[in-house]
Amino acid sequence: MPETNQNYEQIQQHRDQIDELDRQIVALLNERAGHSLAIRALKPGAKMGLYDPAREEEIFKKIDSFNEGPMYNDNLRDIYATILKVMKEMPA
């Protein structure tokens, strides 16, 4: 059973790394939300509408260009579509 124990230890190491990445992702999402709220507050003074489909498409294109895999662009677009939806629905 030594290989089983080694596999378990490796699984735990990966899980520990995932937990740390999740902590960082949550912090980054909250930082992103702060910028989104700041932009939302500035848009009326700039005579801009709150929803900008061209900006969303620009975000999707940038995400595609950042992607080096193994995730597919469509997967990342799904994730970002959800992020953008949540940002739009956040109370100011």
PyMOL Python script that loads the backbone (N, CA, C, O; Angstrom):
from pymol import cmd

cmd.read_pdbstr("""\
ATOM      1  N   MET A   1       0.786  -1.218   0.000  1.00  0.00           N
ATOM      2  CA  MET A   1       0.000   0.000   0.000  1.00  0.00           C
ATOM      3  C   MET A   1       0.829   1.284   0.000  1.00  0.00           C
ATOM      4  O   MET A   1       0.251   2.363   0.131  1.00  0.00           O
ATOM      5  N   PRO A   2       2.142   1.221  -0.139  1.00  0.00           N
ATOM      6  CA  PRO A   2       2.901   2.472  -0.128  1.00  0.00           C
ATOM      7  C   PRO A   2       2.497   3.408  -1.260  1.00  0.00           C
ATOM      8  O   PRO A   2       2.453   4.623  -1.070  1.00  0.00           O
ATOM      9  N   GLU A   3       2.199   2.851  -2.446  1.00  0.00           N
ATOM     10  CA  GLU A   3       1.791   3.711  -3.570  1.00  0.00           C
ATOM     11  C   GLU A   3       0.476   4.409  -3.259  1.00  0.00           C
ATOM     12  O   GLU A   3       0.291   5.573  -3.615  1.00  0.00           O
ATOM     13  N   THR A   4      -0.443   3.704  -2.596  1.00  0.00           N
ATOM     14  CA  THR A   4      -1.723   4.294  -2.220  1.00  0.00           C
ATOM     15  C   THR A   4      -1.509   5.487  -1.298  1.00  0.00           C
ATOM     16  O   THR A   4      -2.137   6.531  -1.469  1.00  0.00           O
ATOM     17  N   ASN A   5      -0.616   5.329  -0.315  1.00  0.00           N
ATOM     18  CA  ASN A   5      -0.323   6.427   0.602  1.00  0.00           C
ATOM     19  C   ASN A   5       0.333   7.593  -0.122  1.00  0.00           C
ATOM     20  O   ASN A   5       0.043   8.756   0.157  1.00  0.00           O
ATOM     21  N   GLN A   6       1.224   7.265  -1.058  1.00  0.00           N
ATOM     22  CA  GLN A   6       1.888   8.321  -1.840  1.00  0.00           C
ATOM     23  C   GLN A   6       0.860   9.055  -2.702  1.00  0.00           C
ATOM     24  O   GLN A   6       0.895  10.281  -2.810  1.00  0.00           O
ATOM     25  N   ASN A   7      -0.047   8.304  -3.310  1.00  0.00           N
ATOM     26  CA  ASN A   7      -1.098   8.937  -4.110  1.00  0.00           C
ATOM     27  C   ASN A   7      -1.966   9.842  -3.250  1.00  0.00           C
ATOM     28  O   ASN A   7      -2.291  10.963  -3.640  1.00  0.00           O
ATOM     29  N   TYR A   8      -2.335   9.347  -2.079  1.00  0.00           N
ATOM     30  CA  TYR A   8      -3.143  10.149  -1.165  1.00  0.00           C
ATOM     31  C   TYR A   8      -2.415  11.441  -0.800  1.00  0.00           C
ATOM     32  O   TYR A   8      -3.017  12.514  -0.797  1.00  0.00           O
ATOM     33  N   GLU A   9      -1.127  11.341  -0.494  1.00  0.00           N
ATOM     34  CA  GLU A   9      -0.346  12.535  -0.142  1.00  0.00           C
ATOM     35  C   GLU A   9      -0.295  13.516  -1.306  1.00  0.00           C
ATOM     36  O   GLU A   9      -0.402  14.725  -1.100  1.00  0.00           O
ATOM     37  N   GLN A  10      -0.134  13.012  -2.518  1.00  0.00           N
ATOM     38  CA  GLN A  10      -0.111  13.892  -3.689  1.00  0.00           C
ATOM     39  C   GLN A  10      -1.468  14.544  -3.913  1.00  0.00           C
ATOM     40  O   GLN A  10      -1.554  15.723  -4.254  1.00  0.00           O
ATOM     41  N   ILE A  11      -2.527  13.766  -3.716  1.00  0.00           N
ATOM     42  CA  ILE A  11      -3.875  14.344  -3.828  1.00  0.00           C
ATOM     43  C   ILE A  11      -4.039  15.466  -2.818  1.00  0.00           C
ATOM     44  O   ILE A  11      -4.548  16.535  -3.153  1.00  0.00           O
ATOM     45  N   GLN A  12      -3.616  15.234  -1.599  1.00  0.00           N
ATOM     46  CA  GLN A  12      -3.749  16.257  -0.556  1.00  0.00           C
ATOM     47  C   GLN A  12      -2.934  17.503  -0.895  1.00  0.00           C
ATOM     48  O   GLN A  12      -3.383  18.622  -0.647  1.00  0.00           O
ATOM     49  N   GLN A  13      -1.733  17.317  -1.464  1.00  0.00           N
ATOM     50  CA  GLN A  13      -0.917  18.463  -1.879  1.00  0.00           C
ATOM     51  C   GLN A  13      -1.637  19.275  -2.951  1.00  0.00           C
ATOM     52  O   GLN A  13      -1.656  20.504  -2.893  1.00  0.00           O
ATOM     53  N   HIS A  14      -2.223  18.598  -3.919  1.00  0.00           N
ATOM     54  CA  HIS A  14      -2.979  19.308  -4.965  1.00  0.00           C
ATOM     55  C   HIS A  14      -4.182  20.033  -4.360  1.00  0.00           C
ATOM     56  O   HIS A  14      -4.478  21.169  -4.730  1.00  0.00           O
ATOM     57  N   ARG A  15      -4.864  19.379  -3.442  1.00  0.00           N
ATOM     58  CA  ARG A  15      -6.012  20.017  -2.800  1.00  0.00           C
ATOM     59  C   ARG A  15      -5.590  21.246  -2.002  1.00  0.00           C
ATOM     60  O   ARG A  15      -6.294  22.256  -2.005  1.00  0.00           O
ATOM     61  N   ASP A  16      -4.466  21.169  -1.330  1.00  0.00           N
ATOM     62  CA  ASP A  16      -3.957  22.327  -0.590  1.00  0.00           C
ATOM     63  C   ASP A  16      -3.662  23.482  -1.543  1.00  0.00           C
ATOM     64  O   ASP A  16      -3.961  24.636  -1.237  1.00  0.00           O
ATOM     65  N   GLN A  17      -3.080  23.172  -2.687  1.00  0.00           N
ATOM     66  CA  GLN A  17      -2.795  24.213  -3.684  1.00  0.00           C
ATOM     67  C   GLN A  17      -4.086  24.796  -4.251  1.00  0.00           C
ATOM     68  O   GLN A  17      -4.181  26.003  -4.476  1.00  0.00           O
ATOM     69  N   ILE A  18      -5.077  23.939  -4.482  1.00  0.00           N
ATOM     70  CA  ILE A  18      -6.374  24.422  -4.965  1.00  0.00           C
ATOM     71  C   ILE A  18      -7.012  25.337  -3.931  1.00  0.00           C
ATOM     72  O   ILE A  18      -7.565  26.378  -4.284  1.00  0.00           O
ATOM     73  N   ASP A  19      -6.940  24.958  -2.650  1.00  0.00           N
ATOM     74  CA  ASP A  19      -7.502  25.811  -1.594  1.00  0.00           C
ATOM     75  C   ASP A  19      -6.847  27.187  -1.601  1.00  0.00           C
ATOM     76  O   ASP A  19      -7.534  28.196  -1.442  1.00  0.00           O
ATOM     77  N   GLU A  20      -5.533  27.243  -1.784  1.00  0.00           N
ATOM     78  CA  GLU A  20      -4.832  28.529  -1.828  1.00  0.00           C
ATOM     79  C   GLU A  20      -5.243  29.321  -3.075  1.00  0.00           C
ATOM     80  O   GLU A  20      -5.459  30.530  -3.000  1.00  0.00           O
ATOM     81  N   LEU A  21      -5.349  28.650  -4.200  1.00  0.00           N
ATOM     82  CA  LEU A  21      -5.798  29.332  -5.418  1.00  0.00           C
ATOM     83  C   LEU A  21      -7.215  29.869  -5.257  1.00  0.00           C
ATOM     84  O   LEU A  21      -7.513  30.982  -5.690  1.00  0.00           O
ATOM     85  N   ASP A  22      -8.090  29.078  -4.634  1.00  0.00           N
ATOM     86  CA  ASP A  22      -9.458  29.546  -4.395  1.00  0.00           C
ATOM     87  C   ASP A  22      -9.464  30.790  -3.515  1.00  0.00           C
ATOM     88  O   ASP A  22     -10.249  31.709  -3.748  1.00  0.00           O
ATOM     89  N   ARG A  23      -8.591  30.828  -2.502  1.00  0.00           N
ATOM     90  CA  ARG A  23      -8.489  32.019  -1.648  1.00  0.00           C
ATOM     91  C   ARG A  23      -8.105  33.235  -2.485  1.00  0.00           C
ATOM     92  O   ARG A  23      -8.675  34.314  -2.325  1.00  0.00           O
ATOM     93  N   GLN A  24      -7.135  33.052  -3.376  1.00  0.00           N
ATOM     94  CA  GLN A  24      -6.684  34.145  -4.232  1.00  0.00           C
ATOM     95  C   GLN A  24      -7.770  34.559  -5.215  1.00  0.00           C
ATOM     96  O   GLN A  24      -7.964  35.750  -5.458  1.00  0.00           O
ATOM     97  N   ILE A  25      -8.480  33.587  -5.782  1.00  0.00           N
ATOM     98  CA  ILE A  25      -9.554  33.892  -6.740  1.00  0.00           C
ATOM     99  C   ILE A  25     -10.651  34.707  -6.062  1.00  0.00           C
ATOM    100  O   ILE A  25     -11.143  35.680  -6.634  1.00  0.00           O
ATOM    101  N   VAL A  26     -11.039  34.315  -4.837  1.00  0.00           N
ATOM    102  CA  VAL A  26     -12.071  35.067  -4.108  1.00  0.00           C
ATOM    103  C   VAL A  26     -11.604  36.497  -3.864  1.00  0.00           C
ATOM    104  O   VAL A  26     -12.375  37.438  -4.055  1.00  0.00           O
ATOM    105  N   ALA A  27     -10.361  36.672  -3.445  1.00  0.00           N
ATOM    106  CA  ALA A  27      -9.829  38.014  -3.209  1.00  0.00           C
ATOM    107  C   ALA A  27      -9.834  38.830  -4.507  1.00  0.00           C
ATOM    108  O   ALA A  27     -10.195  40.006  -4.502  1.00  0.00           O
ATOM    109  N   LEU A  28      -9.435  38.207  -5.608  1.00  0.00           N
ATOM    110  CA  LEU A  28      -9.410  38.915  -6.892  1.00  0.00           C
ATOM    111  C   LEU A  28     -10.816  39.249  -7.389  1.00  0.00           C
ATOM    112  O   LEU A  28     -11.034  40.323  -7.950  1.00  0.00           O
ATOM    113  N   LEU A  29     -11.767  38.344  -7.188  1.00  0.00           N
ATOM    114  CA  LEU A  29     -13.143  38.633  -7.587  1.00  0.00           C
ATOM    115  C   LEU A  29     -13.710  39.804  -6.794  1.00  0.00           C
ATOM    116  O   LEU A  29     -14.421  40.644  -7.346  1.00  0.00           O
ATOM    117  N   ASN A  30     -13.398  39.861  -5.506  1.00  0.00           N
ATOM    118  CA  ASN A  30     -13.857  40.990  -4.699  1.00  0.00           C
ATOM    119  C   ASN A  30     -13.173  42.290  -5.111  1.00  0.00           C
ATOM    120  O   ASN A  30     -13.799  43.350  -5.109  1.00  0.00           O
ATOM    121  N   GLU A  31     -11.897  42.212  -5.461  1.00  0.00           N
ATOM    122  CA  GLU A  31     -11.197  43.401  -5.964  1.00  0.00           C
ATOM    123  C   GLU A  31     -11.821  43.864  -7.280  1.00  0.00           C
ATOM    124  O   GLU A  31     -12.028  45.059  -7.492  1.00  0.00           O
ATOM    125  N   ARG A  32     -12.119  42.906  -8.162  1.00  0.00           N
ATOM    126  CA  ARG A  32     -12.767  43.222  -9.439  1.00  0.00           C
ATOM    127  C   ARG A  32     -14.126  43.870  -9.198  1.00  0.00           C
ATOM    128  O   ARG A  32     -14.486  44.839  -9.867  1.00  0.00           O
ATOM    129  N   ALA A  33     -14.882  43.329  -8.232  1.00  0.00           N
ATOM    130  CA  ALA A  33     -16.198  43.876  -7.907  1.00  0.00           C
ATOM    131  C   ALA A  33     -16.086  45.327  -7.454  1.00  0.00           C
ATOM    132  O   ALA A  33     -16.921  46.155  -7.817  1.00  0.00           O
ATOM    133  N   GLY A  34     -15.071  45.637  -6.674  1.00  0.00           N
ATOM    134  CA  GLY A  34     -14.868  47.020  -6.239  1.00  0.00           C
ATOM    135  C   GLY A  34     -14.660  47.960  -7.413  1.00  0.00           C
ATOM    136  O   GLY A  34     -15.201  49.065  -7.434  1.00  0.00           O
ATOM    137  N   HIS A  35     -13.879  47.523  -8.389  1.00  0.00           N
ATOM    138  CA  HIS A  35     -13.668  48.351  -9.583  1.00  0.00           C
ATOM    139  C   HIS A  35     -14.955  48.472 -10.401  1.00  0.00           C
ATOM    140  O   HIS A  35     -15.252  49.538 -10.940  1.00  0.00           O
ATOM    141  N   SER A  36     -15.704  47.397 -10.490  1.00  0.00           N
ATOM    142  CA  SER A  36     -16.975  47.432 -11.227  1.00  0.00           C
ATOM    143  C   SER A  36     -17.945  48.420 -10.589  1.00  0.00           C
ATOM    144  O   SER A  36     -18.617  49.184 -11.281  1.00  0.00           O
ATOM    145  N   LEU A  37     -18.009  48.394  -9.261  1.00  0.00           N
ATOM    146  CA  LEU A  37     -18.901  49.327  -8.566  1.00  0.00           C
ATOM    147  C   LEU A  37     -18.445  50.777  -8.757  1.00  0.00           C
ATOM    148  O   LEU A  37     -19.274  51.676  -8.900  1.00  0.00           O
ATOM    149  N   ALA A  38     -17.137  50.999  -8.760  1.00  0.00           N
ATOM    150  CA  ALA A  38     -16.618  52.356  -8.988  1.00  0.00           C
ATOM    151  C   ALA A  38     -16.975  52.834 -10.396  1.00  0.00           C
ATOM    152  O   ALA A  38     -17.374  53.983 -10.585  1.00  0.00           O
ATOM    153  N   ILE A  39     -16.829  51.948 -11.379  1.00  0.00           N
ATOM    154  CA  ILE A  39     -17.176  52.304 -12.755  1.00  0.00           C
ATOM    155  C   ILE A  39     -18.665  52.600 -12.863  1.00  0.00           C
ATOM    156  O   ILE A  39     -19.068  53.569 -13.506  1.00  0.00           O
ATOM    157  N   ARG A  40     -19.480  51.760 -12.230  1.00  0.00           N
ATOM    158  CA  ARG A  40     -20.934  51.968 -12.268  1.00  0.00           C
ATOM    159  C   ARG A  40     -21.292  53.341 -11.719  1.00  0.00           C
ATOM    160  O   ARG A  40     -22.159  54.019 -12.270  1.00  0.00           O
ATOM    161  N   ALA A  41     -20.640  53.757 -10.648  1.00  0.00           N
ATOM    162  CA  ALA A  41     -20.922  55.056 -10.045  1.00  0.00           C
ATOM    163  C   ALA A  41     -20.487  56.211 -10.954  1.00  0.00           C
ATOM    164  O   ALA A  41     -21.082  57.288 -10.908  1.00  0.00           O
ATOM    165  N   LEU A  42     -19.468  56.000 -11.769  1.00  0.00           N
ATOM    166  CA  LEU A  42     -18.945  57.054 -12.641  1.00  0.00           C
ATOM    167  C   LEU A  42     -19.698  57.168 -13.968  1.00  0.00           C
ATOM    168  O   LEU A  42     -19.675  58.227 -14.596  1.00  0.00           O
ATOM    169  N   LYS A  43     -20.355  56.111 -14.397  1.00  0.00           N
ATOM    170  CA  LYS A  43     -20.986  56.102 -15.722  1.00  0.00           C
ATOM    171  C   LYS A  43     -22.024  57.203 -15.926  1.00  0.00           C
ATOM    172  O   LYS A  43     -22.014  57.833 -16.984  1.00  0.00           O
ATOM    173  N   PRO A  44     -22.921  57.470 -14.970  1.00  0.00           N
ATOM    174  CA  PRO A  44     -23.895  58.547 -15.221  1.00  0.00           C
ATOM    175  C   PRO A  44     -23.227  59.893 -15.491  1.00  0.00           C
ATOM    176  O   PRO A  44     -23.672  60.636 -16.366  1.00  0.00           O
ATOM    177  N   GLY A  45     -22.170  60.214 -14.755  1.00  0.00           N
ATOM    178  CA  GLY A  45     -21.458  61.470 -14.973  1.00  0.00           C
ATOM    179  C   GLY A  45     -20.747  61.517 -16.311  1.00  0.00           C
ATOM    180  O   GLY A  45     -20.490  62.597 -16.845  1.00  0.00           O
ATOM    181  N   ALA A  46     -20.427  60.350 -16.858  1.00  0.00           N
ATOM    182  CA  ALA A  46     -19.784  60.268 -18.171  1.00  0.00           C
ATOM    183  C   ALA A  46     -20.817  60.100 -19.272  1.00  0.00           C
ATOM    184  O   ALA A  46     -20.476  59.915 -20.440  1.00  0.00           O
ATOM    185  N   LYS A  47     -22.102  60.167 -18.875  1.00  0.00           N
ATOM    186  CA  LYS A  47     -23.221  60.002 -19.810  1.00  0.00           C
ATOM    187  C   LYS A  47     -23.131  58.664 -20.558  1.00  0.00           C
ATOM    188  O   LYS A  47     -23.343  58.583 -21.768  1.00  0.00           O
ATOM    189  N   MET A  48     -22.811  57.627 -19.790  1.00  0.00           N
ATOM    190  CA  MET A  48     -22.725  56.268 -20.334  1.00  0.00           C
ATOM    191  C   MET A  48     -23.835  55.434 -19.716  1.00  0.00           C
ATOM    192  O   MET A  48     -24.185  55.608 -18.548  1.00  0.00           O
ATOM    193  N   GLY A  49     -24.384  54.527 -20.515  1.00  0.00           N
ATOM    194  CA  GLY A  49     -25.373  53.598 -19.994  1.00  0.00           C
ATOM    195  C   GLY A  49     -24.706  52.583 -19.079  1.00  0.00           C
ATOM    196  O   GLY A  49     -23.497  52.361 -19.145  1.00  0.00           O
ATOM    197  N   LEU A  50     -25.520  51.971 -18.224  1.00  0.00           N
ATOM    198  CA  LEU A  50     -24.955  51.005 -17.286  1.00  0.00           C
ATOM    199  C   LEU A  50     -24.532  49.719 -17.985  1.00  0.00           C
ATOM    200  O   LEU A  50     -23.560  49.087 -17.570  1.00  0.00           O
ATOM    201  N   TYR A  51     -25.248  49.316 -19.046  1.00  0.00           N
ATOM    202  CA  TYR A  51     -24.915  48.076 -19.751  1.00  0.00           C
ATOM    203  C   TYR A  51     -24.248  48.407 -21.069  1.00  0.00           C
ATOM    204  O   TYR A  51     -24.760  49.212 -21.847  1.00  0.00           O
ATOM    205  N   ASP A  52     -23.109  47.789 -21.321  1.00  0.00           N
ATOM    206  CA  ASP A  52     -22.344  48.041 -22.546  1.00  0.00           C
ATOM    207  C   ASP A  52     -21.971  46.704 -23.185  1.00  0.00           C
ATOM    208  O   ASP A  52     -20.943  46.120 -22.843  1.00  0.00           O
ATOM    209  N   PRO A  53     -22.804  46.212 -24.116  1.00  0.00           N
ATOM    210  CA  PRO A  53     -22.519  44.915 -24.730  1.00  0.00           C
ATOM    211  C   PRO A  53     -21.184  44.892 -25.479  1.00  0.00           C
ATOM    212  O   PRO A  53     -20.531  43.850 -25.541  1.00  0.00           O
ATOM    213  N   ALA A  54     -20.774  46.022 -26.045  1.00  0.00           N
ATOM    214  CA  ALA A  54     -19.484  46.066 -26.747  1.00  0.00           C
ATOM    215  C   ALA A  54     -18.340  45.838 -25.763  1.00  0.00           C
ATOM    216  O   ALA A  54     -17.364  45.165 -26.095  1.00  0.00           O
ATOM    217  N   ARG A  55     -18.451  46.389 -24.564  1.00  0.00           N
ATOM    218  CA  ARG A  55     -17.419  46.191 -23.543  1.00  0.00           C
ATOM    219  C   ARG A  55     -17.380  44.724 -23.108  1.00  0.00           C
ATOM    220  O   ARG A  55     -16.304  44.168 -22.887  1.00  0.00           O
ATOM    221  N   GLU A  56     -18.551  44.101 -22.987  1.00  0.00           N
ATOM    222  CA  GLU A  56     -18.573  42.689 -22.612  1.00  0.00           C
ATOM    223  C   GLU A  56     -17.878  41.841 -23.667  1.00  0.00           C
ATOM    224  O   GLU A  56     -17.117  40.935 -23.327  1.00  0.00           O
ATOM    225  N   GLU A  57     -18.127  42.119 -24.928  1.00  0.00           N
ATOM    226  CA  GLU A  57     -17.469  41.353 -25.996  1.00  0.00           C
ATOM    227  C   GLU A  57     -15.961  41.597 -25.967  1.00  0.00           C
ATOM    228  O   GLU A  57     -15.175  40.683 -26.217  1.00  0.00           O
ATOM    229  N   GLU A  58     -15.565  42.826 -25.663  1.00  0.00           N
ATOM    230  CA  GLU A  58     -14.137  43.147 -25.530  1.00  0.00           C
ATOM    231  C   GLU A  58     -13.511  42.322 -24.395  1.00  0.00           C
ATOM    232  O   GLU A  58     -12.399  41.813 -24.533  1.00  0.00           O
ATOM    233  N   ILE A  59     -14.223  42.198 -23.292  1.00  0.00           N
ATOM    234  CA  ILE A  59     -13.735  41.383 -22.170  1.00  0.00           C
ATOM    235  C   ILE A  59     -13.565  39.935 -22.614  1.00  0.00           C
ATOM    236  O   ILE A  59     -12.540  39.317 -22.329  1.00  0.00           O
ATOM    237  N   PHE A  60     -14.569  39.385 -23.314  1.00  0.00           N
ATOM    238  CA  PHE A  60     -14.493  37.999 -23.773  1.00  0.00           C
ATOM    239  C   PHE A  60     -13.298  37.787 -24.709  1.00  0.00           C
ATOM    240  O   PHE A  60     -12.603  36.776 -24.613  1.00  0.00           O
ATOM    241  N   LYS A  61     -13.064  38.736 -25.604  1.00  0.00           N
ATOM    242  CA  LYS A  61     -11.926  38.612 -26.523  1.00  0.00           C
ATOM    243  C   LYS A  61     -10.599  38.642 -25.762  1.00  0.00           C
ATOM    244  O   LYS A  61      -9.675  37.895 -26.085  1.00  0.00           O
ATOM    245  N   LYS A  62     -10.508  39.506 -24.754  1.00  0.00           N
ATOM    246  CA  LYS A  62      -9.277  39.564 -23.951  1.00  0.00           C
ATOM    247  C   LYS A  62      -9.073  38.262 -23.196  1.00  0.00           C
ATOM    248  O   LYS A  62      -7.959  37.742 -23.134  1.00  0.00           O
ATOM    249  N   ILE A  63     -10.149  37.737 -22.623  1.00  0.00           N
ATOM    250  CA  ILE A  63     -10.051  36.466 -21.897  1.00  0.00           C
ATOM    251  C   ILE A  63      -9.559  35.373 -22.837  1.00  0.00           C
ATOM    252  O   ILE A  63      -8.686  34.585 -22.476  1.00  0.00           O
ATOM    253  N   ASP A  64     -10.120  35.327 -24.043  1.00  0.00           N
ATOM    254  CA  ASP A  64      -9.662  34.350 -25.034  1.00  0.00           C
ATOM    255  C   ASP A  64      -8.170  34.499 -25.292  1.00  0.00           C
ATOM    256  O   ASP A  64      -7.454  33.501 -25.390  1.00  0.00           O
ATOM    257  N   SER A  65      -7.692  35.742 -25.403  1.00  0.00           N
ATOM    258  CA  SER A  65      -6.278  35.964 -25.718  1.00  0.00           C
ATOM    259  C   SER A  65      -5.368  35.600 -24.539  1.00  0.00           C
ATOM    260  O   SER A  65      -4.201  35.268 -24.743  1.00  0.00           O
ATOM    261  N   PHE A  66      -5.891  35.658 -23.309  1.00  0.00           N
ATOM    262  CA  PHE A  66      -5.097  35.296 -22.126  1.00  0.00           C
ATOM    263  C   PHE A  66      -5.009  33.787 -21.943  1.00  0.00           C
ATOM    264  O   PHE A  66      -4.109  33.296 -21.261  1.00  0.00           O
ATOM    265  N   ASN A  67      -5.929  33.053 -22.540  1.00  0.00           N
ATOM    266  CA  ASN A  67      -6.064  31.622 -22.258  1.00  0.00           C
ATOM    267  C   ASN A  67      -4.945  30.807 -22.896  1.00  0.00           C
ATOM    268  O   ASN A  67      -4.731  30.848 -24.108  1.00  0.00           O
ATOM    269  N   GLU A  68      -4.243  30.070 -22.053  1.00  0.00           N
ATOM    270  CA  GLU A  68      -3.194  29.154 -22.514  1.00  0.00           C
ATOM    271  C   GLU A  68      -3.548  27.708 -22.199  1.00  0.00           C
ATOM    272  O   GLU A  68      -2.692  26.828 -22.285  1.00  0.00           O
ATOM    273  N   GLY A  69      -4.823  27.451 -21.829  1.00  0.00           N
ATOM    274  CA  GLY A  69      -5.286  26.097 -21.548  1.00  0.00           C
ATOM    275  C   GLY A  69      -4.868  25.635 -20.173  1.00  0.00           C
ATOM    276  O   GLY A  69      -4.076  26.306 -19.511  1.00  0.00           O
ATOM    277  N   PRO A  70      -5.369  24.533 -19.741  1.00  0.00           N
ATOM    278  CA  PRO A  70      -6.097  23.519 -20.496  1.00  0.00           C
ATOM    279  C   PRO A  70      -7.586  23.809 -20.671  1.00  0.00           C
ATOM    280  O   PRO A  70      -8.277  23.053 -21.354  1.00  0.00           O
ATOM    281  N   MET A  71      -8.099  24.889 -20.069  1.00  0.00           N
ATOM    282  CA  MET A  71      -9.522  25.201 -20.251  1.00  0.00           C
ATOM    283  C   MET A  71      -9.767  25.722 -21.656  1.00  0.00           C
ATOM    284  O   MET A  71      -8.909  26.375 -22.251  1.00  0.00           O
ATOM    285  N   TYR A  72     -10.947  25.425 -22.176  1.00  0.00           N
ATOM    286  CA  TYR A  72     -11.345  25.931 -23.489  1.00  0.00           C
ATOM    287  C   TYR A  72     -11.877  27.354 -23.349  1.00  0.00           C
ATOM    288  O   TYR A  72     -12.394  27.735 -22.299  1.00  0.00           O
ATOM    289  N   ASN A  73     -11.741  28.134 -24.424  1.00  0.00           N
ATOM    290  CA  ASN A  73     -12.256  29.502 -24.414  1.00  0.00           C
ATOM    291  C   ASN A  73     -13.739  29.541 -24.063  1.00  0.00           C
ATOM    292  O   ASN A  73     -14.172  30.413 -23.309  1.00  0.00           O
ATOM    293  N   ASP A  74     -14.526  28.601 -24.604  1.00  0.00           N
ATOM    294  CA  ASP A  74     -15.960  28.578 -24.309  1.00  0.00           C
ATOM    295  C   ASP A  74     -16.220  28.385 -22.821  1.00  0.00           C
ATOM    296  O   ASP A  74     -17.150  28.976 -22.273  1.00  0.00           O
ATOM    297  N   ASN A  75     -15.400  27.557 -22.160  1.00  0.00           N
ATOM    298  CA  ASN A  75     -15.555  27.361 -20.718  1.00  0.00           C
ATOM    299  C   ASN A  75     -15.293  28.655 -19.964  1.00  0.00           C
ATOM    300  O   ASN A  75     -16.036  29.016 -19.051  1.00  0.00           O
ATOM    301  N   LEU A  76     -14.237  29.347 -20.352  1.00  0.00           N
ATOM    302  CA  LEU A  76     -13.916  30.615 -19.697  1.00  0.00           C
ATOM    303  C   LEU A  76     -14.983  31.670 -19.976  1.00  0.00           C
ATOM    304  O   LEU A  76     -15.314  32.469 -19.099  1.00  0.00           O
ATOM    305  N   ARG A  77     -15.515  31.673 -21.182  1.00  0.00           N
ATOM    306  CA  ARG A  77     -16.591  32.621 -21.499  1.00  0.00           C
ATOM    307  C   ARG A  77     -17.820  32.356 -20.628  1.00  0.00           C
ATOM    308  O   ARG A  77     -18.475  33.294 -20.173  1.00  0.00           O
ATOM    309  N   ASP A  78     -18.128  31.091 -20.398  1.00  0.00           N
ATOM    310  CA  ASP A  78     -19.252  30.759 -19.513  1.00  0.00           C
ATOM    311  C   ASP A  78     -19.008  31.290 -18.103  1.00  0.00           C
ATOM    312  O   ASP A  78     -19.903  31.868 -17.486  1.00  0.00           O
ATOM    313  N   ILE A  79     -17.808  31.092 -17.608  1.00  0.00           N
ATOM    314  CA  ILE A  79     -17.466  31.563 -16.266  1.00  0.00           C
ATOM    315  C   ILE A  79     -17.557  33.085 -16.212  1.00  0.00           C
ATOM    316  O   ILE A  79     -18.124  33.646 -15.275  1.00  0.00           O
ATOM    317  N   TYR A  80     -16.999  33.745 -17.215  1.00  0.00           N
ATOM    318  CA  TYR A  80     -17.018  35.211 -17.216  1.00  0.00           C
ATOM    319  C   TYR A  80     -18.408  35.773 -17.450  1.00  0.00           C
ATOM    320  O   TYR A  80     -18.732  36.842 -16.933  1.00  0.00           O
ATOM    321  N   ALA A  81     -19.228  35.083 -18.210  1.00  0.00           N
ATOM    322  CA  ALA A  81     -20.616  35.533 -18.384  1.00  0.00           C
ATOM    323  C   ALA A  81     -21.311  35.546 -17.023  1.00  0.00           C
ATOM    324  O   ALA A  81     -22.081  36.458 -16.723  1.00  0.00           O
ATOM    325  N   THR A  82     -21.040  34.542 -16.210  1.00  0.00           N
ATOM    326  CA  THR A  82     -21.617  34.494 -14.866  1.00  0.00           C
ATOM    327  C   THR A  82     -21.045  35.611 -13.996  1.00  0.00           C
ATOM    328  O   THR A  82     -21.788  36.272 -13.271  1.00  0.00           O
ATOM    329  N   ILE A  83     -19.745  35.822 -14.061  1.00  0.00           N
ATOM    330  CA  ILE A  83     -19.122  36.902 -13.285  1.00  0.00           C
ATOM    331  C   ILE A  83     -19.744  38.247 -13.669  1.00  0.00           C
ATOM    332  O   ILE A  83     -20.093  39.039 -12.795  1.00  0.00           O
ATOM    333  N   LEU A  84     -19.881  38.504 -14.958  1.00  0.00           N
ATOM    334  CA  LEU A  84     -20.451  39.782 -15.403  1.00  0.00           C
ATOM    335  C   LEU A  84     -21.896  39.926 -14.977  1.00  0.00           C
ATOM    336  O   LEU A  84     -22.323  41.019 -14.604  1.00  0.00           O
ATOM    337  N   LYS A  85     -22.656  38.847 -15.027  1.00  0.00           N
ATOM    338  CA  LYS A  85     -24.060  38.867 -14.592  1.00  0.00           C
ATOM    339  C   LYS A  85     -24.124  39.219 -13.108  1.00  0.00           C
ATOM    340  O   LYS A  85     -24.926  40.063 -12.706  1.00  0.00           O
ATOM    341  N   VAL A  86     -23.292  38.585 -12.299  1.00  0.00           N
ATOM    342  CA  VAL A  86     -23.287  38.854 -10.861  1.00  0.00           C
ATOM    343  C   VAL A  86     -22.881  40.302 -10.593  1.00  0.00           C
ATOM    344  O   VAL A  86     -23.470  40.961  -9.736  1.00  0.00           O
ATOM    345  N   MET A  87     -21.893  40.796 -11.310  1.00  0.00           N
ATOM    346  CA  MET A  87     -21.444  42.178 -11.119  1.00  0.00           C
ATOM    347  C   MET A  87     -22.565  43.162 -11.438  1.00  0.00           C
ATOM    348  O   MET A  87     -22.743  44.160 -10.740  1.00  0.00           O
ATOM    349  N   LYS A  88     -23.329  42.868 -12.513  1.00  0.00           N
ATOM    350  CA  LYS A  88     -24.428  43.762 -12.883  1.00  0.00           C
ATOM    351  C   LYS A  88     -25.536  43.755 -11.827  1.00  0.00           C
ATOM    352  O   LYS A  88     -26.205  44.767 -11.618  1.00  0.00           O
ATOM    353  N   GLU A  89     -25.726  42.618 -11.167  1.00  0.00           N
ATOM    354  CA  GLU A  89     -26.821  42.489 -10.200  1.00  0.00           C
ATOM    355  C   GLU A  89     -26.428  42.919  -8.796  1.00  0.00           C
ATOM    356  O   GLU A  89     -27.287  42.995  -7.917  1.00  0.00           O
ATOM    357  N   MET A  90     -25.139  43.206  -8.562  1.00  0.00           N
ATOM    358  CA  MET A  90     -24.693  43.625  -7.232  1.00  0.00           C
ATOM    359  C   MET A  90     -25.315  44.963  -6.867  1.00  0.00           C
ATOM    360  O   MET A  90     -25.368  45.873  -7.694  1.00  0.00           O
ATOM    361  N   PRO A  91     -25.791  45.087  -5.621  1.00  0.00           N
ATOM    362  CA  PRO A  91     -26.293  46.397  -5.200  1.00  0.00           C
ATOM    363  C   PRO A  91     -25.136  47.376  -5.073  1.00  0.00           C
ATOM    364  O   PRO A  91     -24.026  47.008  -4.687  1.00  0.00           O
ATOM    365  N   ALA A  92     -25.414  48.609  -5.402  1.00  0.00           N
ATOM    366  CA  ALA A  92     -24.371  49.656  -5.362  1.00  0.00           C
ATOM    367  C   ALA A  92     -23.998  49.994  -3.943  1.00  0.00           C
ATOM    368  O   ALA A  92     -23.142  50.848  -3.717  1.00  0.00           O
TER     369      ALA A  92
END
""", "prot")
cmd.dss("prot")
cmd.show_as("cartoon", "prot")
cmd.util.cbc("prot")
cmd.orient("prot")
